[in-house]
Amino acid sequence: MTKRLSTICLVAFFLCFLGGFVIHRQGSPGVFKYIEYILAAAAMALFPFSVGSYMATHSWRELRKDRAKREFILKHPLRFLIWREARDEADGVEKREE
């Protein structure tokens, strides 16, 4: 995942969240109720790729300093949430250590 894609997902997540909140506060019946459900589902679907990716990347910057933790995380299937730029940065640090 790249930083650009994560940022786009983050903006879309907050727009869905805000739209659902506004529609919910209006108390609009009918078709707006379904739009609220659609926006809520979209926000839940975007969460791992927006907020989750942001949190994973910032925790990665701290955890990559320890070699054992770094290797454990790189074997984990959810490593794709870490921004590619941050992973490449760590590869450069690892090559300099050797």
N, C-alpha and C positions, 0 to 999 in steps of 0.2 A: 504494500500500500504506500502511496506517495503522500507527501505533505499536502499537495494541491488537492488530491481527491479527498483526503480527510477533512480539509477545510471546507470543501464544497458540501460534503455530507454534514458537517457541523452546522453550517448555515441553514441547510435544508431541515435538519433536525429542529433547530430553534424556531424556524418559520412554521413547521407543522405543529410544534408544541404551542406556540403563540396563537396560531389559528384555531386550534382545538380549544384552547382556553377562552378565547373571545367568543366562539360560538357557544360554548357551554355556559358562559356567563349571561349571554343573551336569552337563554332559555327558549330558543326557537324550536317549535315543533316541526314535524314533517320531514322534508328532505334534508334539512340542516342537521337533524339528528344522525342521519347516515353519513353525512360529510364529517361530522365530529368523530364517528367511529373510524372512518377511513384515515383521517388525520392522526388519530391515536395509534392506529396500526402502523402507519408510515413512520411515526416518531419512534415506536418500539423497534421497528426494523432498522432504522438508521442509527440507533443508539450505539451498538457495538462498533460501527464503522466511523462514528464521529467522536463521541465522548470516550468510549472505550479505547479507541486507537490513540487519542490524545493522552489518556492516563497511562496506557501501556508504554508509549514512547518516552514519556517523562520518567517513569519508573525504570525503564531500560537504561537510561543514561546514568543512573545511580548503580544499578545492579551489574552493569558490564565491567565494572572495576574489579570484581571478584571472578577469577577464571572459572571456578566450579559452578557458580550461579549463571554465568554467561553461557557455558556449554549446556547446562540444563535447559535454559530458556530457548536456546537455538534448536534444541531437539523437540520442543513442544509444538503441537500442531497450530496453536493460535499465534505463532510468531509473525504471521502475515499482518497482524494489526500494528506491528511496530513499523514506523515510517522507514522506507527504504534508505533515505538519506542518513538516518541515525544508525541503521545497521551497517551501512558502508563506512561510516565514521568509525565504528567499532572495529571493523575489519582492518582499517588503516592503523589503528592503535595496536591491534594484535600483531600485525606484521612488523611494526617498529619494535615491539617487545622481544621478538625472536631475533 
